[in-house]
Amino acid sequence: MSVSAALSVGEAFPRLAELTVVDVRTPGEFASGHLPDSANVPLDRIAGALPELRQASARGPLLVVCASGARADNAVAALASHGVDASALAGGTTAWVASGHPLVYPEGRSRSVWAMERQVRFTAGAVVLLGLLLGLLVHPAFQLLSAGIAGGLVFSALSNTCGMAVVLGRLPFNRRGKSPAGAPLPPVAPEPGA
């Protein structure tokens, strides 16, 4: 059964048992709640997981999930460029919860990690304020820091990428929660007669 480029929550929920769900958020975000039976393959690790994802997609449709759908769309495009068919969950885990469906939480869960979009907004805002304050109190050249962030945000919007999210995703609190890392991708069934 083929899968379109994006599935709404209403389309994905009844098909959840036939879909292999791949969550492309950071391990920290994944640990703060994810779809049932999903595997965590952060967006920056998609290339390294291509063999497993290709095998999983040969067995059935892949559903790629993130918090809002933006990273899932990027992952679907990356997978498509390598010949792997997948769909993104439109609206991500935010839409999933808004539709009344529960998330799964690992046992022993500590505090939750902010969604990456929230981390980016906080960091960008803090650096812009810092640049403006330092520009007023120390030296006007510090205002270039704010201008650099503004330029980065414009580039991010135009290219639909986010370098700040990549950097923030490498911080220790976004990498915690690796065990349990979610459901592993289903194993490949042996070929008949092999």
N, C-alpha and C positions, 0 to 999 in steps of 0.2 A: 504494500500500500504506500503510495507516495504521500509526501508531506509538502505543504506549501511553504513559502518563505517565512510566514508568520502565522501563528495560531493564536486565537483569542483564548482566554481562560475557559470560556464556554465550550470551545472546540477541543481543547486539550484535556480537560478534566475527565470526560467519559472515555477517552482513549489512553489514559495514563498507564494502564496495565500493558499496553502494547508499545509504548514509547520508552526509549532509553533517555532518561533525563540527565543532562550534563549542565551543571551549574558552573559558570565561568567567573564567579566572584572570587575574591581572595579567601583563603582558608578562614580568616577571622570573621569575615562577613558570613560565610557559609555556616560557621559554628553558631552564629546568632540566629539561625533559622533557615530551613531550606525545604524544598518540595520532598515528599516521601520518595524513598528509593533513588535519590539522585546521587550522582558521582560528582565530586569536586575536581574540575580541571580548570585552574585559573587561566584567564585569557592569555596571559604572557607565557603559558605553558602548552598552548594548543598545538604548536608545531611539534613539540616533543611527544605528544600523545597521538599524533596522526595515525600510526599503525593500529592502535587500539580503537580509536574512533572510527576508522575505516571499517574494521572488522565488525564493530557494533552496528554501524549503519547498514552493513550487508545483511544483518539478521533482522533489522526492523528500523523504523523511523527514529531519528534523533530529535530531541526537543532540547534546545539550548536556552538556559535561563540565567538572568542576572537580576538586579534590583528593579530596574526600570525598563529594560529592553534594549538600551543602547549598546552595551557591551555584547549582548547576545546577538544583535544584528551584525556587529563587527566580527564575531566568531563565526556566524553563519557564512558571511562573505569570505572569510579566510578558509573555512572548510570547503566551500564551493570552488575556490581557486585551486584546491587540491583534489577535486572530484568527489568530495564527500557531501552527500545530500543531508541537509538538516533544516530545521525550522526554529525560529525564535518564539518564545512566549511573549506575546504582545503585552506590554506593561509590566512584565517580570513578576517578581515576588510581591511587589506592591499591589498589582492588579489581582494576583492570586488571593491575597489576604482580604482585599476589598470585596472580592466576590464571595467571601465567607468560608474559604477553604483554609484548613490549618497548615501551619508549617511544622516541621519536625525539628526538635532540639536535641543535641547530644546530651547524654547523662553527665552530671557534674558541671553543667554549663555555668560559667562565671558571668561577668558583665558582658553585655552585647557590644559589638563593634559598630560604629556608625557606618552607614552605607557609603560607598566610595564617592558618590556625587556630593554627599554632605561633607565629607572630609575635604574634597576639593574646594567647595564653596568656602568652608571655614578657613582653610590655608590661604587661599587667594585673597580673601577679605582681610585676614590678619597681616599678610605681607604688604598689601596695599596701604592699610592703616599705618603700619610700621614705617614704610617708605615716606608717607606724608608727614608723620610726626618727626622722623629724623630729618626730613627736609626742612621743616620749620624750626626745629630746635638745634640741629647740629650743622648741617650744610645743605644748601639747595640741591646739590648733586644726588642726594639720597632719593629725591623724587623720581629719578630714573628707575629705581626699583619698582615703584608703582606703575610707571609706564611700561616696563618690561612685562609685568604680570598682565596688564591690560592687553598688550600685544599678543601675549601667549593665549589669553582667553579668546581673542578674535581668531587667531590661527586655529585654535581648538575647535571653534564652532564651524569654521570654513572647511576644515579637513576631517571633521567628525572623529578626531583622535584626541587624546589628552595625555600629554607627557607628564603632567603633575600627578595624574592618577597612577601612571606606571611607577613613578618614584614613590608615591605614598604606599602603593601596593607592596613594596619591598621592605617597609618598616616592620619591625618585629611583631607589633600587635596585630598587623594584618596577616602575618604568617602563622600565628598561633592557631591551634585547633586542627593541626594536621592529623591527629589521631583522636577519634576516628575521622577519617577523611571522607566519610560518606560511603555510599554503596560503590563497590568497585564496578567497573564496566563488566557486563556479563561475559563469562568465558566463551571462547569460540568452540562450537560443537565440532567434534572430529568429522572429517569427510566420511561418508558411507564407504565401507570397504577399505578404509585406511588403517 
